[in-house]
Amino acid sequence: MAQWSRGELEGAFAEYQRVAATSGASGDWRPWADLFTEDAEYVEHVYGRMHGRQAILEWITATMTTYPGSEMPEFPIEWSLIDEERGWVVCQVWNRMRDPGDGSVHQEYNFTLLKYAGGGHWSYEEDIYNPLHFGTMLAAWEAARDAAGDAAAAP
């Protein structure tokens, strides 16, 4: 039998998305980090493993307040699956850059595995993606940003 109801898992995941959107817009990642248990593990295949809420907060703050993370404020979910038996959520997250000035959308996805711990907290997150795809997307965004800036500066 499942430890948590589907409704609780859906609610916790909806809150995770809401807080990520708020943190992305404000640059304050503490509320997002507070969604994790004190002993949570976060696996990020480029940056490594973070152990504990404080380590997660330090990593996400440093990453998302410096370039290029500081230009990536939106994280819409394309799809998600809820495994009620395990208390897991698997989803595809778009990491979306700011509008470069021409209205174009530049984004790349990752797959995320979240393990629920109850009480609105997550004990584990793992992000899986191809960093080369992010590099290609970032180069295209920078080119669009530069072109839009040049167009705005033209007489």
N, C-alpha and C positions, 0 to 999 in steps of 0.2 A: 504494500500500500504506500502511496505517496506521502511524504512528510508534510508537504505544503499543497494547498489547493491551487488549481489553475488560476483562480481569481487573484490569489496572493502573488503568484509569480507574474501575472500580467500587470498587476498594480505596481510591483517593484520595478519591473522593466519600463513601464510608462514613466515612473518617477526618475529612473536612470536617464531616460531620454530627455525629460524635461530639465533636469539639473545639468546635463551636458550642454543643452542649448543655452541655458542661462549662463553657465560658466564660459562657454565659447564667446558669448556676446559681451560679457563683463570683464573677462580675463582673470576672474577670481576662481581658482580651481579648488579651494578648500571645500565648498559644499559637495563637489563631485567626489573628492577623495573621502569625505565623510560617509559616502555610501558603502565603503568597504569596511570589513571587520578590522580590528586592531592588528590581527595576525595574517591579513590577506596576502596572497601571492599574486603578482602581476607579471606576466611573461610577455615581453615585447622583443621580437626577434632581432631587431637592430640594436636596441638599447640594453637588452639583457633582462635579468630577473630582479624585481623589486620585492622585498619582504617587509610587510607591515604598512599600515596606513600612512605613517609619517614618510616613509621612503617613497611611497606612491605619490604623495602630495609634493614632495621635493622634486621628483622626476617630472611629473606632469606640469608643474609650475615652470620649471626651467625650460622644458620643451615647448610649451605653448605660449611663452612670453618672449621667446627669441625667434628670429627669422629662421626658417619659413613658417614655423608653427604659429607665430603671431599673426600670420596672414590667412590662417585656416580656422575660421570661427564657426563653421557649421558642420554638423555630423548627422545628416538625415539617414534613416534606416530604410533600406530597399525592401528587405523581407526579414522575417524572424521565425524561428521554430522554438517551441517550448516543449521540453522533455519533463513532464510532470513527475515521472518516477525518480529521476535523478535530481530534479530541481535545477536544471540547466536551461539556459537560453543561448541559442546560436543565432547570429544575425549577420547580415551584410551591411556594413556602415560605409557611407560615402564620406570622405574627408574632402570638404569643399572649400576652395580658396575664395577670398573676397572677389567681388566683381573687379576685374582689372581696369575698368573704365569704359569698356565697349559693350557691356551687357552679356558677354560670353560666360559660360559656366565651365570651370576647370575643377575636376575632382578625380579622385582615385579611390578605390574601395579596399577594405580589408574585411576579413571574416573575424568575428569576435565570439569567443566562448566565455560565458559568464556562469559561475556556479553560485547558487543562492545559499545563504546561510540563515535566513529567517530574519524577521524584524526589520525588513527593508534593507538589509545589508548583503553584500556580495563577498565571498571568501576568495574568489579567484577570477582573474580575467586573463585571457590570452588573445593577442591580436596577431593574425596571420595575414601576410601580404607580400607582394613582390616589390622591394624597394626600388628596383630599376623602373618600374611603372610609375612610381611616385616621382622619380627624377625626370622622366620624360614629360609628365604632366606639369611639373614645376617649371621646366624650361619653356613649355608652350604658354603657361600663365605669365611668366616674366616677359616673353616676347609680346604678348597681347597688352600687358601693362605698359611696356615701353612704347609700343606703337600708339596706344591711346594717349599716353602722355605727350608724345610728339605731335599728335593731331591736335591736342588741346593747346599746345604751345604755339602752333603755327598761326601766322597772322590771318 
